[in-house]
């Protein structure tokens, strides 16, 4: 089973072969616009040449302690995460608007034209930027852009990722479902949150 999800992509190599996400090619909804920015953050399409800077931002073990893959700070696990982000054609490099410092990444995934929904996830922000306005700024940019094209934004968060659950609730999303994702042979409970366009 291939699962796209806020914190990971299970068997991403197989995913690109079997699920090209044809719905994501909707010309009306570009999942990777050239730039999204406000006074706090700037999002640009993630590119191959961003690997070193992004890995530097994500090589802190404490970033990943509440994620299903807790040792993604290791190069051999970060690299597949990065490759899946590139292949998704919906990923962004997050920059501090004032300094251009690399903060992390996030992406759109699972666009469904029929349900008028898209997921936002696979997000991490380096600890230097925790506790400030940065995560909300990033999510506001992505949500506002998504709502130009869909009526619903979804977030999938591991059941023990309390930090991300709180952040999603602060955005106004509501828990709508509990789903099991298989991660490397282990069933992991995730909560699905939905934010509806007003």
Backbone as CSV, one residue per row, in Angstrom:
resi,resn,N_x,N_y,N_z,CA_x,CA_y,CA_z,C_x,C_y,C_z
1,UNK,0.852,-1.180,0.000,0.000,0.000,0.000,0.893,1.237,0.000
2,UNK,0.574,2.195,-0.844,1.339,3.438,-0.929,0.560,4.515,-0.201
3,UNK,1.231,5.197,0.718,0.552,6.196,1.527,1.301,7.513,1.487
4,UNK,0.588,8.559,1.153,1.168,9.893,1.223,0.631,10.539,2.474
5,UNK,1.510,11.204,3.194,1.129,11.588,4.538,1.973,12.762,5.023
6,UNK,1.478,13.414,6.017,2.110,14.655,6.442,3.546,14.501,6.900
7,UNK,3.924,13.354,7.424,5.261,13.199,7.969,6.168,12.315,7.137
8,UNK,5.612,11.609,6.168,6.455,10.656,5.469,5.779,10.196,4.203
9,UNK,6.510,9.524,3.356,5.950,8.800,2.230,6.481,7.382,2.326
10,UNK,5.595,6.420,2.537,6.012,5.040,2.651,6.298,4.497,1.260
11,UNK,7.453,3.909,1.078,7.865,3.319,-0.180,7.728,4.327,-1.318
12,UNK,8.455,5.422,-1.197,8.328,6.516,-2.155,8.752,6.110,-3.555
13,UNK,9.743,5.227,-3.684,10.158,4.800,-5.018,9.038,4.062,-5.721
14,UNK,8.341,3.201,-4.987,7.226,2.489,-5.584,6.087,3.450,-5.887
15,UNK,5.934,4.462,-5.036,4.854,5.424,-5.234,4.979,6.122,-6.571
16,UNK,6.183,6.495,-6.946,6.334,7.234,-8.204,6.031,6.350,-9.397
17,UNK,6.213,5.025,-9.231,5.934,4.106,-10.334,4.448,3.842,-10.470
18,UNK,3.780,3.653,-9.312,2.411,3.162,-9.355,1.359,4.242,-9.193
19,UNK,1.757,5.382,-8.659,0.770,6.421,-8.407,1.362,7.764,-8.771
20,UNK,1.256,8.120,-10.013,1.841,9.365,-10.508,1.053,10.581,-10.021
21,UNK,-0.048,10.326,-9.331,-0.902,11.422,-8.834,-1.354,12.307,-9.994
22,UNK,-2.034,11.659,-10.922,-2.487,12.380,-12.115,-3.310,13.612,-11.748
23,UNK,-4.038,13.510,-10.665,-4.865,14.638,-10.266,-4.028,15.857,-9.908
24,UNK,-2.768,15.619,-9.561,-1.913,16.732,-9.178,-1.460,17.543,-10.391
25,UNK,-1.747,17.060,-11.565,-1.327,17.756,-12.777,-2.399,18.708,-13.290
26,UNK,-3.376,18.996,-12.485,-4.426,19.925,-12.849,-3.799,21.290,-13.141
27,UNK,-3.918,21.763,-14.393,-3.281,23.039,-14.731,-3.856,24.224,-13.965
28,UNK,-5.056,24.065,-13.419,-5.666,25.163,-12.678,-5.076,25.295,-11.271
29,UNK,-4.464,24.241,-10.760,-3.913,24.263,-9.410,-2.454,23.824,-9.483
30,UNK,-1.574,24.788,-9.593,-0.141,24.534,-9.615,0.307,24.293,-8.182
31,UNK,0.713,23.056,-7.855,1.083,22.724,-6.488,2.448,23.262,-6.090
32,UNK,3.133,23.872,-7.034,4.459,24.409,-6.738,4.648,25.763,-7.437
33,UNK,3.887,26.765,-6.980,4.032,28.091,-7.596,5.438,28.643,-7.372
34,UNK,5.810,29.593,-8.192,7.176,30.123,-8.185,7.581,30.693,-6.838
35,UNK,6.647,31.337,-6.154,6.979,31.904,-4.839,5.689,32.164,-4.059
36,UNK,5.747,31.892,-2.765,4.713,32.302,-1.819,5.453,33.035,-0.713
37,UNK,5.032,34.236,-0.392,5.769,34.984,0.624,4.886,35.973,1.356
38,UNK,5.322,36.284,2.560,4.733,37.359,3.346,5.889,38.068,4.053
39,UNK,5.620,38.835,5.089,6.689,39.583,5.751,7.620,38.700,6.582
40,UNK,7.207,37.469,6.862,7.960,36.605,7.768,8.721,35.504,7.037
41,UNK,8.041,34.839,6.112,8.644,33.694,5.427,8.468,33.786,3.919
42,UNK,9.327,33.032,3.253,9.265,32.937,1.793,9.387,31.466,1.427
43,UNK,8.500,30.993,0.561,8.521,29.612,0.091,8.847,29.604,-1.396
44,UNK,9.867,28.836,-1.753,10.237,28.684,-3.151,10.251,27.195,-3.483
45,UNK,10.045,26.831,-4.756,10.044,25.412,-5.115,11.351,24.732,-4.704
46,UNK,11.228,23.582,-4.065,12.397,22.817,-3.651,13.106,22.261,-4.886
47,UNK,14.426,22.415,-4.924,15.227,21.945,-6.057,16.385,21.089,-5.554
48,UNK,16.944,20.294,-6.469,18.040,19.380,-6.126,19.191,20.099,-5.419
49,UNK,19.513,21.314,-5.876,20.674,22.015,-5.315,20.422,22.578,-3.911
50,UNK,19.242,22.340,-3.348,18.934,22.772,-1.985,19.282,21.710,-0.942
51,UNK,19.740,20.541,-1.390,19.904,19.415,-0.458,20.808,19.756,0.722
52,UNK,21.992,20.273,0.471,22.960,20.502,1.552,22.405,21.449,2.614
53,UNK,21.809,22.549,2.160,21.275,23.519,3.114,20.100,22.945,3.906
54,UNK,19.243,22.176,3.218,18.084,21.619,3.906,18.510,20.519,4.875
55,UNK,19.474,19.708,4.481,19.947,18.666,5.395,20.596,19.292,6.626
56,UNK,21.316,20.370,6.439,21.908,21.074,7.581,20.808,21.519,8.551
57,UNK,19.705,22.041,7.999,18.591,22.491,8.839,17.891,21.321,9.520
58,UNK,17.885,20.135,8.881,17.134,19.003,9.387,17.958,17.943,10.081
59,UNK,19.234,18.211,10.337,20.108,17.182,10.904,20.121,17.177,12.437
60,UNK,19.190,17.867,13.036,19.050,17.925,14.493,18.101,16.813,14.944
61,UNK,18.561,15.849,15.750,17.689,14.746,16.179,16.417,15.194,16.891
62,UNK,16.464,16.322,17.594,15.294,16.759,18.352,14.138,17.198,17.457
63,UNK,14.427,17.572,16.228,13.356,17.932,15.294,12.424,16.752,15.083
64,UNK,13.000,15.551,15.011,12.267,14.373,14.559,11.746,13.497,15.696
65,UNK,11.926,13.897,16.947,11.621,13.004,18.064,10.153,12.618,18.157
66,UNK,9.230,13.412,17.612,7.816,13.068,17.658,7.267,12.619,16.305
67,UNK,8.140,12.460,15.325,7.732,11.985,14.006,7.775,10.461,13.970
68,UNK,7.013,9.831,13.076,7.066,8.370,12.983,8.468,7.845,12.662
69,UNK,9.203,8.546,11.815,10.585,8.167,11.508,11.476,9.090,12.326
70,UNK,11.886,8.608,13.487,12.540,9.464,14.474,14.018,9.699,14.206
71,UNK,14.606,8.913,13.314,16.031,9.101,13.014,16.261,9.642,11.611
72,UNK,15.323,10.442,11.151,15.456,11.051,9.828,16.588,12.084,9.774
73,UNK,17.124,12.442,10.912,18.277,13.337,10.928,19.513,12.656,10.349
74,UNK,19.481,11.348,10.211,20.597,10.617,9.618,20.548,10.758,8.098
75,UNK,21.696,10.925,7.498,21.783,11.171,6.057,21.062,10.105,5.250
76,UNK,21.232,8.834,5.614,20.658,7.747,4.820,19.133,7.722,4.871
77,UNK,18.536,8.367,5.870,17.082,8.461,5.938,16.571,9.822,5.459
78,UNK,17.390,10.827,5.595,16.981,12.144,5.119,16.971,12.184,3.591
79,UNK,17.919,11.493,2.983,18.030,11.542,1.521,16.763,11.039,0.821
80,UNK,16.185,9.889,1.214,14.926,9.471,0.581,13.781,10.459,0.818
81,UNK,13.759,11.060,2.001,12.752,12.094,2.301,12.881,13.250,1.313
82,UNK,14.112,13.695,1.081,14.363,14.796,0.161,14.000,14.402,-1.271
83,UNK,14.389,13.203,-1.683,14.098,12.747,-3.042,12.600,12.656,-3.293
84,UNK,11.863,12.170,-2.295,10.407,12.105,-2.422,9.807,13.499,-2.535
85,UNK,10.382,14.449,-1.811,9.905,15.835,-1.887,10.108,16.396,-3.288
86,UNK,11.277,16.156,-3.857,11.554,16.621,-5.228,10.568,15.988,-6.211
87,UNK,10.382,14.681,-6.081,9.506,13.953,-7.001,8.040,14.349,-6.862
88,UNK,7.659,14.861,-5.705,6.262,15.221,-5.468,5.792,16.389,-6.323
89,UNK,6.718,17.231,-6.733,6.386,18.449,-7.499,5.442,19.364,-6.722
90,UNK,5.478,19.240,-5.391,4.640,20.107,-4.561,5.363,20.624,-3.342
91,UNK,6.696,20.456,-3.315,7.471,20.789,-2.117,8.131,22.155,-2.215
92,UNK,8.339,22.749,-1.045,8.933,24.077,-0.956,10.117,24.089,0.003
93,UNK,11.053,24.959,-0.278,12.094,25.324,0.671,11.571,26.533,1.427
94,UNK,11.646,26.481,2.753,11.163,27.586,3.582,12.348,28.456,3.966
95,UNK,12.223,29.746,3.697,13.285,30.700,3.993,12.783,31.779,4.939
96,UNK,13.659,32.253,5.810,13.378,33.447,6.604,13.375,34.629,5.633
97,UNK,12.280,35.349,5.589,12.137,36.436,4.605,13.195,37.519,4.800
98,UNK,13.592,37.762,6.038,14.523,38.855,6.314,15.975,38.477,6.018
99,UNK,16.347,37.216,6.274,17.752,36.824,6.166,18.041,35.825,5.044
100,UNK,16.992,35.239,4.467,17.116,34.169,3.468,17.710,32.889,4.048
101,UNK,17.753,32.764,5.370,18.248,31.533,5.988,17.249,30.404,5.751
102,UNK,17.754,29.207,5.430,16.898,28.042,5.225,16.346,27.584,6.567
103,UNK,15.030,27.468,6.639,14.347,27.083,7.872,13.855,25.646,7.846
104,UNK,13.500,25.143,6.652,12.920,23.809,6.571,12.199,23.612,5.256
105,UNK,11.190,22.752,5.299,10.432,22.431,4.094,8.991,22.088,4.446
106,UNK,8.121,22.187,3.459,6.736,21.733,3.565,6.261,21.444,2.152
107,UNK,5.132,20.751,2.044,4.632,20.475,0.690,3.136,20.225,0.647
108,UNK,2.603,20.409,-0.549,1.246,19.983,-0.860,1.303,18.521,-1.290
109,UNK,0.253,17.768,-0.961,0.192,16.374,-1.397,-1.269,15.927,-1.467
110,UNK,-1.495,14.853,-2.190,-2.808,14.215,-2.207,-3.934,15.074,-2.753
111,UNK,-3.644,15.904,-3.739,-4.695,16.751,-4.311,-5.796,15.892,-4.912
112,UNK,-7.036,16.181,-4.559,-8.202,15.458,-5.067,-9.200,16.471,-5.605
113,UNK,-9.273,16.547,-6.934,-10.152,17.528,-7.574,-11.613,17.241,-7.259
114,UNK,-11.999,15.957,-7.231,-13.397,15.607,-6.998,-13.847,16.002,-5.601
115,UNK,-12.984,15.805,-4.626,-13.326,16.165,-3.247,-12.957,17.605,-2.920
116,UNK,-12.312,18.274,-3.872,-11.849,19.647,-3.691,-11.019,19.778,-2.418
117,UNK,-9.993,18.908,-2.330,-9.143,18.907,-1.142,-7.681,18.692,-1.513
118,UNK,-6.813,19.114,-0.610,-5.381,18.885,-0.762,-4.782,18.778,0.637
119,UNK,-3.724,17.995,0.747,-3.022,17.891,2.019,-1.863,18.862,2.095
120,UNK,-1.557,19.291,3.297,-0.350,20.074,3.569,0.416,19.329,4.646
121,UNK,1.683,19.086,4.382,2.448,18.361,5.374,3.883,18.118,4.969
122,UNK,4.432,17.024,5.491,5.855,16.700,5.337,6.696,17.882,5.817
123,UNK,6.206,18.576,6.803,6.813,19.835,7.232,7.810,19.622,8.360
124,UNK,8.926,20.285,8.260,9.771,20.470,9.428,10.387,21.855,9.378
125,UNK,10.596,22.408,10.544,11.246,23.711,10.694,12.342,23.549,11.738
126,UNK,13.509,24.080,11.482,14.629,23.929,12.414,14.292,24.594,13.745
127,UNK,14.885,24.050,14.818,14.511,24.473,16.172,14.760,25.949,16.441
128,UNK,15.691,26.525,15.744,15.960,27.954,15.910,14.700,28.787,15.704
129,UNK,13.779,28.266,14.891,12.581,29.021,14.526,11.328,28.512,15.229
130,UNK,11.475,27.602,16.185,10.320,27.125,16.945,9.845,28.219,17.899
131,UNK,8.540,28.209,18.156,7.982,29.085,19.172,7.704,30.498,18.705
132,UNK,8.066,30.811,17.480,7.804,32.137,16.937,6.655,32.090,15.943
133,UNK,6.594,33.068,15.057,5.487,33.151,14.116,5.689,32.320,12.845
134,UNK,6.779,31.561,12.778,7.204,30.987,11.498,6.307,29.868,10.987
135,UNK,5.974,28.884,11.833,5.135,27.791,11.354,3.777,28.305,10.896
136,UNK,3.178,29.187,11.692,1.874,29.748,11.302,1.995,30.536,10.008
137,UNK,3.085,31.266,9.848,3.298,32.032,8.630,3.347,31.120,7.405
138,UNK,4.093,30.022,7.527,4.200,29.065,6.421,2.844,28.470,6.093
139,UNK,2.144,28.016,7.138,0.842,27.383,6.915,-0.170,28.386,6.355
140,UNK,-0.131,29.628,6.839,-1.045,30.644,6.298,-0.820,30.845,4.798
141,UNK,0.445,30.916,4.393,0.746,31.074,2.966,0.177,29.918,2.153
142,UNK,0.411,28.703,2.636,-0.024,27.530,1.883,-1.541,27.365,1.912
143,UNK,-2.147,27.605,3.067,-3.596,27.475,3.175,-4.300,28.512,2.305
144,UNK,-3.870,29.755,2.385,-4.513,30.803,1.580,-4.398,30.512,0.095
145,UNK,-3.227,30.025,-0.322,-3.054,29.666,-1.727,-3.940,28.475,-2.089
146,UNK,-3.984,27.464,-1.223,-4.805,26.282,-1.496,-6.273,26.647,-1.629
147,UNK,-6.743,27.551,-0.766,-8.157,27.915,-0.796,-8.544,28.725,-2.033
148,UNK,-7.590,29.120,-2.822,-7.915,29.695,-4.129,-8.356,28.600,-5.098
149,UNK,-8.105,27.328,-4.742,-8.344,26.217,-5.667,-9.174,25.083,-5.084
150,UNK,-9.208,24.935,-3.756,-9.952,23.837,-3.129,-10.758,24.374,-1.949
151,UNK,-11.660,23.516,-1.452,-12.510,23.909,-0.326,-12.076,23.304,1.003
152,UNK,-11.106,22.386,0.949,-10.723,21.670,2.159,-9.227,21.384,2.152
153,UNK,-8.576,21.626,3.290,-7.161,21.295,3.469,-7.066,20.245,4.570
154,UNK,-6.286,19.195,4.298,-6.129,18.091,5.241,-4.722,18.062,5.818
155,UNK,-4.631,17.622,7.059,-3.351,17.414,7.737,-3.405,16.027,8.374
156,UNK,-2.353,15.232,8.204,-2.262,13.916,8.849,-1.094,13.953,9.822
157,UNK,-1.392,13.674,11.088,-0.384,13.816,12.136,-0.349,12.540,12.976
158,UNK,0.854,12.036,13.231,0.997,10.841,14.056,0.375,11.057,15.433
159,UNK,-0.194,9.995,15.998,-0.942,10.100,17.262,-0.080,10.599,18.413
160,UNK,1.231,10.393,18.341,2.090,10.844,19.441,2.896,12.095,19.104
161,UNK,2.543,12.744,17.999,3.216,13.994,17.641,2.382,15.157,18.192
162,UNK,2.501,15.349,19.495,1.660,16.338,20.175,1.963,17.764,19.725
163,UNK,3.202,18.030,19.438,3.595,19.375,18.999,2.866,19.744,17.702
164,UNK,2.868,18.831,16.731,2.197,19.114,15.454,0.683,19.138,15.606
165,UNK,0.143,18.293,16.495,-1.300,18.315,16.725,-1.737,19.675,17.259
166,UNK,-0.996,20.200,18.216,-1.328,21.520,18.766,-1.236,22.599,17.695
167,UNK,-0.203,22.511,16.866,-0.017,23.519,15.820,-1.171,23.495,14.826
168,UNK,-1.628,22.304,14.467,-2.729,22.171,13.503,-4.031,22.695,14.113
169,UNK,-4.258,22.398,15.383,-5.468,22.900,16.036,-5.458,24.424,16.115
170,UNK,-4.289,25.006,16.330,-4.191,26.470,16.384,-4.554,27.112,15.051
171,UNK,-4.413,26.361,13.970,-4.786,26.873,12.647,-6.296,26.889,12.450
172,UNK,-7.024,26.215,13.343,-8.477,26.144,13.228,-8.972,24.839,12.639
173,UNK,-8.067,23.886,12.373,-8.474,22.593,11.828,-9.150,21.761,12.911
174,UNK,-10.014,20.841,12.478,-10.706,19.950,13.393,-10.355,18.511,13.079
175,UNK,-10.225,17.709,14.128,-9.967,16.286,13.932,-11.219,15.631,13.366
176,UNK,-11.049,14.935,12.231,-12.209,14.337,11.566,-12.109,12.824,11.426
177,UNK,-10.916,12.274,11.662,-10.773,10.847,11.428,-9.526,10.322,12.131
178,UNK,-9.494,9.019,12.330,-8.293,8.323,12.779,-7.978,7.267,11.732
179,UNK,-6.738,7.245,11.269,-6.350,6.316,10.212,-5.063,5.611,10.606
180,UNK,-4.908,4.417,10.087,-3.696,3.645,10.329,-2.839,3.707,9.069
181,UNK,-1.584,4.112,9.232,-0.623,4.082,8.136,0.433,3.032,8.452
182,UNK,0.787,2.259,7.451,1.839,1.270,7.615,3.176,1.908,7.287
183,UNK,4.051,1.960,8.275,5.368,2.571,8.106,6.411,1.490,8.309
184,UNK,7.036,1.108,7.223,8.090,0.091,7.300,7.628,-1.150,8.066
185,UNK,6.399,-1.586,7.786,5.875,-2.801,8.391,5.170,-2.611,9.718
186,UNK,5.168,-1.408,10.245,4.489,-1.140,11.511,3.241,-0.294,11.283
187,UNK,2.137,-0.683,11.907,0.917,0.112,11.836,0.991,1.239,12.846
188,UNK,0.829,2.471,12.353,0.935,3.651,13.214,-0.351,4.469,13.094
189,UNK,-0.960,4.737,14.226,-2.183,5.531,14.256,-1.874,6.995,13.949
190,UNK,-2.675,7.583,13.058,-2.562,8.993,12.718,-3.931,9.647,12.840
191,UNK,-3.919,10.907,13.174,-5.134,11.692,13.222,-5.222,12.543,11.963
192,UNK,-6.412,12.567,11.373,-6.653,13.401,10.207,-7.425,14.639,10.648
193,UNK,-6.868,15.786,10.297,-7.495,17.070,10.614,-7.917,17.749,9.321
194,UNK,-9.026,18.472,9.389,-9.527,19.160,8.202,-9.774,20.634,8.529
195,UNK,-9.367,21.480,7.607,-9.650,22.910,7.679,-10.494,23.242,6.457
196,UNK,-11.708,23.745,6.686,-12.621,24.022,5.579,-12.600,25.500,5.219
197,UNK,-12.733,25.746,3.931,-12.827,27.115,3.435,-14.140,27.727,3.910
198,UNK,-14.037,28.937,4.404,-15.245,29.609,4.896,-15.988,30.294,3.765
